[in-house]
Amino acid sequence: MDFIIESLKKQEPSFEELIACLEKIKSNGEVAVIKFDGQRKDSSYTVFVSFPDNKREMIRADENDLKKALVNVLLRYVEEYRT
């Protein structure tokens, strides 16, 4: 979790750092997905984290900007993890 928090504190985390954050989520047994949707004109990037081993609600972001979608999902993941 510390790696994710530190990455999100940066002004402009790189895509490599954000993907590494998803790898950390994967290592916790959760599922992380990035979807590129060519059928949609708006919000064509979807990022979500699901929790197959428990009843937690999926965390999802649909955005026009992939980095924004990644950051939004990661921020919500950290916020929910702390509560």
DASULMO-V60234 format. One record per backbone hydrogen bond with DSSP energy under -0.5 kcal/mol. NH is the residue of the N-H (numbers start at 1). CO is the residue of the C=O. If there is no record, write none. Layout:
nh=NH co=CO
nh=NH co=CO
This chain:
nh=5 co=1
nh=6 co=2
nh=7 co=3
nh=8 co=4
nh=9 co=5
nh=10 co=6
nh=10 co=7
nh=13 co=10
nh=18 co=14
nh=19 co=15
nh=20 co=16
nh=21 co=17
nh=22 co=18
nh=23 co=19
nh=24 co=20
nh=25 co=21
nh=26 co=22
nh=27 co=23
nh=28 co=24
nh=28 co=25
nh=29 co=26
nh=30 co=25
nh=31 co=50
nh=33 co=48
nh=35 co=46
nh=37 co=35
nh=37 co=44
nh=38 co=36
nh=40 co=37
nh=45 co=63
nh=46 co=35
nh=47 co=61
nh=48 co=33
nh=49 co=59
nh=50 co=31
nh=52 co=50
nh=54 co=51
nh=59 co=49
nh=60 co=58
nh=61 co=47
nh=63 co=45
nh=69 co=65
nh=70 co=66
nh=71 co=67
nh=72 co=68
nh=73 co=69
nh=74 co=70
nh=75 co=71
nh=76 co=72
nh=77 co=73
nh=78 co=74
nh=79 co=75
nh=80 co=76
nh=81 co=77
nh=82 co=78
nh=83 co=79
